[in-house]
Amino acid sequence: MKKQLSLLREFSVPLAAGVIAALAWANLAPQQYHHFLHDPLLAGLSVHFVTNDLFMAFFFGIAAVEITQSCLPGGDLHPLKRAVNPLLATVGGILGPVALYLILNAWIGEPALARGWGIPTATDIALAWLAARFIFGKGHPAIAFLLLLAIADDAVGLVIIALFYGDPLAPVQPVWLLLCGAALAVCYFLRRFKVANYWPYLVLGGTLSWFGLHLAHLHPALALTLVVPFLPHPSMEKRHMFDIDPEDLTPLSRFEHDWKLFVDLGLFVFGLVNAGVTFGAVGTATWLVLASLIAGKMVGITAFGLLGTKLGFPLPIGLGVRELVATGLTAGIGFTVALFVAGEAFADQDLASSAKMGAMLSLCAFVPAALVAKLGRGGRSS
């Protein structure tokens, strides 16, 4: 059973199953699907609220674990010089899609769509990693480069969600952010007094942080990203991303170990809640998001990666221009976070559905990425 669960998680089967179920339900019984999402369920809370405002706090919390561990000595983003090129590529992978989205929107879109500029900045870490393993083969340096880029991309994405994707109908109430400050203070003192269990951090700091963001009209799903960096952790990171160090029993590692299965399996519900769009929802926003994810990511990552080499920060050995282009295309798989941002960007459900369709179609980035990588291998062998 444990091995089967591991395979399901590795190949993102729960998320894919949720997406397929959502598409079928939304197209065969749209009214029933709408009631399922938005009717009060438990304590007056809807499935949509529980998923996007509560469950996603743990999703982003696990992402924050990866970012925190990668920044430790021995981690994949430490020292800074080692990470400069993928960090530069991350900048390109954000600016490229944003610029292309806004340019295309000015050309073929409408003012109401401008708010969706943050959707194509996302890279789905798990799906991009899975695609890269198929494209490049296990152990290829492009995979580690992509993971570094995707983690840094997620860190910036969290900031974008926090700053730009609050409720457009409710102005930000900054005074409530004092609760977030109190959460940071609580976590600081828990850490100072060497509290070696993650539960007090989650219950005290996480609750204060969640209510602070919620009442300030910022997205509460980011609550645990303020808490996770305070969880005690080793002074030296000894593992690579997505590996489990059985000897690391610190609160940071225990939190990831205890909650990752819940998050991975819970992505079925996330897909079910967020991917339910009708096939007739394809529209201008679809093509804006899709083009910006695939072409914008590829151009931005390639250009800034090559810029890094000119500045004296080389690409990893074995990663040439063709591999860099293929990596940029693979990073165009936005999916999970892009679906989430699309739902937050547009209050109009038709626009949100159209944008979500673009996020889901970004899986097509796998095809040009594989073709470019294959051409690269053919060129080397001739």
C-alpha positions as CSV (number, residue, x, y, z in Angstrom):
1,M,0.0,0.0,0.0
2,K,2.8,2.4,0.9
3,K,4.5,1.8,-2.4
4,Q,1.3,2.3,-4.4
5,L,0.6,5.6,-2.6
6,S,4.1,6.7,-3.4
7,L,3.6,6.0,-7.1
8,L,0.3,7.8,-7.0
9,R,1.9,10.9,-5.5
10,E,5.0,10.8,-7.7
11,F,2.9,10.8,-10.9
12,S,0.3,13.4,-9.6
13,V,-2.5,10.9,-10.0
14,P,-4.8,12.5,-7.4
15,L,-4.6,15.9,-9.0
16,A,-5.2,14.5,-12.5
17,A,-8.1,12.5,-11.3
18,G,-9.6,15.5,-9.6
19,V,-9.3,17.6,-12.8
20,I,-10.9,14.9,-15.0
21,A,-13.8,14.5,-12.5
22,A,-14.3,18.3,-12.4
23,L,-14.4,18.6,-16.1
24,A,-16.9,15.8,-16.4
25,W,-19.1,17.1,-13.6
26,A,-19.0,20.7,-14.8
27,N,-19.9,19.8,-18.3
28,L,-22.5,17.1,-17.6
29,A,-24.3,18.7,-14.6
30,P,-23.1,22.3,-14.2
31,Q,-25.8,23.4,-11.8
32,Q,-25.2,20.4,-9.5
33,Y,-21.5,21.1,-9.6
34,H,-22.0,24.8,-8.8
35,H,-24.1,23.8,-5.7
36,F,-21.5,21.3,-4.6
37,L,-18.8,24.1,-4.6
38,H,-20.7,26.9,-3.0
39,D,-23.5,25.7,-0.9
40,P,-22.8,25.7,2.9
41,L,-21.5,22.4,4.1
42,L,-19.9,22.3,7.6
43,A,-20.4,25.2,10.0
44,G,-21.7,27.3,7.1
45,L,-18.4,26.8,5.1
46,S,-18.5,25.8,1.5
47,V,-16.3,23.2,-0.2
48,H,-14.7,25.9,-2.2
49,F,-13.8,27.9,0.9
50,V,-12.5,24.9,2.8
51,T,-10.3,23.9,-0.2
52,N,-8.9,27.2,-1.3
53,D,-8.7,29.1,2.0
54,L,-7.9,26.2,4.4
55,F,-6.4,23.2,2.6
56,M,-4.2,25.4,0.4
57,A,-2.6,26.9,3.5
58,F,-0.9,23.5,3.9
59,F,-0.1,23.2,0.2
60,F,1.8,26.5,0.4
61,G,3.2,25.5,3.8
62,I,4.9,22.5,2.2
63,A,6.2,24.7,-0.6
64,A,7.6,27.0,2.1
65,V,9.4,24.0,3.6
66,E,11.2,23.3,0.3
67,I,12.2,27.0,0.0
68,T,13.4,27.1,3.6
69,Q,15.5,23.9,3.3
70,S,16.9,25.0,-0.1
71,C,18.3,28.2,1.4
72,L,20.1,26.4,4.3
73,P,23.9,25.7,4.0
74,G,24.2,22.6,1.9
75,G,20.8,23.3,0.3
76,D,20.3,23.7,-3.5
77,L,20.0,27.6,-3.2
78,H,23.1,27.9,-1.0
79,P,25.6,29.5,-1.5
80,L,24.0,32.4,-3.5
81,K,26.6,32.2,-6.3
82,R,25.6,28.6,-7.0
83,A,22.0,29.7,-7.4
84,V,22.6,33.0,-9.4
85,N,21.9,31.5,-12.8
86,P,18.6,29.7,-11.9
87,L,17.6,32.8,-9.9
88,L,18.2,35.0,-12.9
89,A,16.3,32.5,-15.0
90,T,13.4,32.8,-12.5
91,V,13.3,36.5,-13.0
92,G,13.1,35.9,-16.7
93,G,10.5,33.3,-16.2
94,I,8.3,35.8,-14.4
95,L,9.0,39.0,-16.4
96,G,8.7,37.2,-19.8
97,P,5.1,35.9,-19.2
98,V,4.0,39.1,-17.6
99,A,5.3,41.2,-20.5
100,L,3.9,38.9,-23.1
101,Y,0.5,38.7,-21.4
102,L,0.1,42.5,-21.1
103,I,1.3,43.0,-24.7
104,L,-1.1,40.4,-26.1
105,N,-3.9,41.7,-24.0
106,A,-3.3,45.2,-25.3
107,W,-3.5,43.8,-28.8
108,I,-6.3,41.2,-28.7
109,G,-7.8,41.4,-25.2
110,E,-9.7,43.9,-23.1
111,P,-9.1,46.0,-20.0
112,A,-11.0,43.5,-17.7
113,L,-8.4,40.8,-18.6
114,A,-5.4,42.9,-17.4
115,R,-5.8,41.6,-13.8
116,G,-4.8,38.1,-15.0
117,W,-1.1,39.0,-15.6
118,G,0.0,37.0,-12.5
119,I,-1.5,33.7,-13.7
120,P,1.3,32.8,-16.2
121,T,4.1,33.5,-13.6
122,A,3.4,30.1,-12.0
123,T,5.3,26.8,-12.5
124,D,3.8,23.6,-11.2
125,I,6.8,22.1,-9.4
126,A,5.5,18.5,-9.3
127,L,4.2,18.3,-12.9
128,A,7.2,20.2,-14.4
129,W,9.6,17.8,-12.5
130,L,7.7,14.8,-13.8
131,A,7.7,16.1,-17.3
132,A,11.5,16.9,-17.1
133,R,12.2,13.3,-15.9
134,F,10.5,11.9,-19.0
135,I,12.1,14.5,-21.4
136,F,15.7,14.5,-20.1
137,G,16.0,11.2,-18.2
138,K,16.7,10.7,-14.5
139,G,19.8,12.5,-13.2
140,H,20.1,15.1,-16.0
141,P,21.3,18.5,-14.7
142,A,18.3,20.2,-16.4
143,I,16.1,18.6,-13.8
144,A,17.9,20.1,-10.8
145,F,18.1,23.5,-12.7
146,L,14.3,23.4,-13.3
147,L,13.6,22.5,-9.7
148,L,15.7,25.4,-8.4
149,L,13.9,27.7,-10.8
150,A,10.5,26.4,-9.9
151,I,11.1,26.7,-6.1
152,A,12.3,30.3,-6.5
153,D,9.4,30.9,-8.8
154,D,7.0,29.7,-6.2
155,A,8.6,32.0,-3.6
156,V,8.0,35.0,-5.8
157,G,4.5,33.7,-6.7
158,L,3.6,33.7,-3.0
159,V,4.5,37.4,-2.8
160,I,2.5,38.2,-6.0
161,I,-0.6,36.4,-4.6
162,A,-0.2,38.3,-1.3
163,L,0.3,41.7,-2.8
164,F,-1.9,41.7,-5.9
165,Y,-4.6,39.1,-5.5
166,G,-6.7,40.0,-2.5
167,D,-10.5,40.3,-2.9
168,P,-11.0,43.0,-5.6
169,L,-14.4,43.9,-4.0
170,A,-13.0,44.4,-0.5
171,P,-10.1,46.9,0.0
172,V,-7.2,45.8,2.1
173,Q,-7.5,46.5,5.8
174,P,-3.8,46.9,6.8
175,V,-4.6,47.2,10.5
176,W,-5.4,43.5,10.7
177,L,-1.9,42.7,9.6
178,L,-0.9,43.4,13.2
179,L,-2.2,39.9,13.9
180,C,0.4,38.6,11.4
181,G,3.0,40.6,13.2
182,A,1.8,38.9,16.4
183,A,2.1,35.5,14.7
184,L,5.7,36.2,13.8
185,A,6.4,37.3,17.4
186,V,4.8,34.2,18.8
187,C,6.9,32.0,16.5
188,Y,10.0,33.9,17.3
189,F,9.6,33.3,21.0
190,L,8.6,29.6,20.5
191,R,11.8,29.2,18.5
192,R,13.8,31.2,21.1
193,F,12.6,28.9,23.9
194,K,13.5,25.9,21.8
195,V,10.0,24.5,21.4
196,A,10.7,21.3,19.6
197,N,7.2,20.4,18.3
198,Y,5.6,22.1,15.3
199,W,2.1,22.1,16.7
200,P,2.4,25.2,18.9
201,Y,3.8,27.1,15.9
202,L,0.8,25.9,13.7
203,V,-1.9,26.4,16.3
204,L,-0.8,29.7,17.7
205,G,1.2,31.3,14.9
206,G,-0.7,29.8,12.1
207,T,-4.1,30.7,13.5
208,L,-3.1,34.3,14.1
209,S,-1.6,34.6,10.7
210,W,-4.6,33.1,9.0
211,F,-7.1,35.4,10.7
212,G,-4.8,38.4,10.1
213,L,-4.6,37.8,6.4
214,H,-8.3,36.9,6.2
215,L,-9.5,40.0,8.0
216,A,-7.0,42.2,6.1
217,H,-8.6,40.9,2.9
218,L,-5.4,39.2,1.7
219,H,-5.4,35.6,0.9
220,P,-5.3,33.4,4.0
221,A,-3.9,30.4,2.2
222,L,-0.5,32.1,2.7
223,A,-0.8,31.9,6.5
224,L,1.7,29.1,7.0
225,T,4.4,30.6,4.8
226,L,4.9,33.1,7.6
227,V,5.2,30.3,10.2
228,V,7.3,27.6,8.4
229,P,10.6,29.5,8.3
230,F,10.5,29.7,12.1
231,L,10.3,25.9,12.6
232,P,13.6,24.6,14.1
233,H,15.7,22.9,11.5
234,P,19.3,21.6,11.1
235,S,22.1,24.1,10.6
236,M,23.1,22.1,7.5
237,E,20.9,20.6,4.8
238,K,22.0,17.1,3.8
239,R,19.3,16.1,1.3
240,H,18.2,17.2,-2.1
241,M,14.7,18.4,-2.9
242,F,11.8,15.9,-2.5
243,D,14.1,13.5,-0.7
244,I,13.4,12.5,2.9
245,D,16.2,12.4,5.4
246,P,15.2,9.7,8.0
247,E,17.7,11.1,10.5
248,D,16.2,14.6,10.4
249,L,13.6,14.7,13.2
250,T,13.5,18.5,13.6
251,P,10.1,20.2,13.6
252,L,10.5,21.5,10.0
253,S,11.2,18.0,8.7
254,R,8.5,16.5,10.8
255,F,5.9,19.0,9.5
256,E,6.7,18.1,5.9
257,H,6.7,14.3,6.7
258,D,3.4,14.4,8.5
259,W,1.5,16.7,6.1
260,K,2.9,15.9,2.6
261,L,0.7,12.8,2.1
262,F,-2.3,14.8,3.2
263,V,-1.4,17.6,0.7
264,D,-0.6,15.2,-2.2
265,L,-3.8,13.3,-1.8
266,G,-5.8,16.4,-1.1
267,L,-4.9,17.7,-4.5
268,F,-7.7,15.5,-5.8
269,V,-10.2,17.8,-4.1
270,F,-8.2,20.9,-5.2
271,G,-8.5,19.7,-8.8
272,L,-12.2,18.8,-8.3
273,V,-12.9,22.3,-7.0
274,N,-10.8,24.5,-9.3
275,A,-10.7,22.7,-12.7
276,G,-14.5,22.5,-13.3
277,V,-14.8,24.6,-16.4
278,T,-17.1,24.0,-19.4
279,F,-15.5,23.3,-22.7
280,G,-17.3,26.3,-24.1
281,A,-15.3,28.5,-21.7
282,V,-12.4,28.8,-24.1
283,G,-11.9,32.4,-24.9
284,T,-9.4,35.2,-25.2
285,A,-8.1,34.7,-21.6
286,T,-7.4,31.1,-22.5
287,W,-5.0,32.0,-25.3
288,L,-3.4,34.9,-23.3
289,V,-2.6,32.5,-20.4
290,L,-1.5,29.7,-22.6
291,A,0.8,31.8,-24.9
292,S,2.3,33.6,-21.9
293,L,3.0,30.4,-20.0
294,I,4.6,28.6,-22.9
295,A,6.3,31.3,-25.1
296,G,6.8,33.8,-22.3
297,K,8.4,31.3,-19.9
298,M,10.6,29.9,-22.7
299,V,11.9,33.3,-23.9
300,G,12.3,34.8,-20.5
301,I,14.1,31.8,-19.0
302,T,16.4,31.3,-22.0
303,A,17.3,35.0,-22.3
304,F,18.0,35.5,-18.6
305,G,19.9,32.2,-18.3
306,L,22.2,33.2,-21.2
307,L,22.5,36.6,-19.6
308,G,23.8,34.9,-16.4
309,T,26.5,33.2,-18.4
310,K,27.6,36.5,-19.9
311,L,27.8,37.9,-16.3
312,G,30.1,35.1,-15.2
313,F,27.5,32.7,-13.7
314,P,27.6,29.7,-16.0
315,L,24.9,27.1,-16.6
316,P,25.4,23.7,-15.0
317,I,27.7,21.3,-16.9
318,G,25.6,19.4,-19.5
319,L,23.1,22.2,-19.8
320,G,23.5,23.8,-23.2
321,V,21.3,26.3,-25.1
322,R,18.9,23.6,-26.4
323,E,18.5,22.1,-23.0
324,L,17.9,25.6,-21.6
325,V,15.2,26.2,-24.2
326,A,13.6,22.8,-23.4
327,T,13.7,23.7,-19.7
328,G,12.0,27.0,-20.3
329,L,9.2,25.2,-22.2
330,T,8.8,22.7,-19.4
331,A,8.6,25.5,-16.9
332,G,5.5,26.7,-18.9
333,I,3.5,23.9,-17.2
334,G,1.6,26.2,-14.8
335,F,-1.4,24.1,-13.7
336,T,-1.9,24.0,-9.9
337,V,-0.8,27.4,-8.8
338,A,-2.0,29.0,-12.1
339,L,-5.4,27.5,-11.5
340,F,-5.4,28.9,-8.0
341,V,-4.3,32.4,-9.2
342,A,-6.9,32.3,-12.0
343,G,-9.6,31.7,-9.5
344,E,-8.4,34.7,-7.4
345,A,-7.8,37.0,-10.3
346,F,-11.3,37.3,-11.8
347,A,-14.5,37.8,-9.9
348,D,-16.3,37.1,-13.2
349,Q,-16.7,33.3,-13.4
350,D,-16.7,33.3,-17.2
351,L,-13.3,35.1,-17.3
352,A,-12.0,32.8,-14.5
353,S,-13.1,29.7,-16.3
354,S,-11.5,30.9,-19.6
355,A,-8.2,31.6,-17.8
356,K,-8.3,28.3,-16.0
357,M,-8.6,26.5,-19.4
358,G,-5.4,28.2,-20.5
359,A,-3.7,27.0,-17.3
360,M,-4.8,23.4,-17.9
361,L,-3.8,23.5,-21.5
362,S,-0.3,24.5,-20.4
363,L,0.3,20.7,-20.1
364,C,0.8,20.9,-23.8
365,A,4.2,22.5,-23.1
366,F,5.5,19.0,-22.7
367,V,5.3,18.4,-26.5
368,P,7.6,21.2,-27.7
369,A,9.9,20.7,-24.8
370,A,10.4,17.0,-25.7
371,L,10.9,17.9,-29.4
372,V,13.5,20.5,-28.6
373,A,15.4,18.2,-26.2
374,K,15.2,15.4,-28.8
375,L,16.7,17.7,-31.5
376,G,19.5,18.5,-29.0
377,R,20.3,14.9,-28.5
378,G,20.3,14.3,-32.2
379,G,22.6,17.2,-32.8
380,R,25.1,15.9,-30.3
381,S,25.1,12.4,-31.7
382,S,25.7,13.4,-35.3
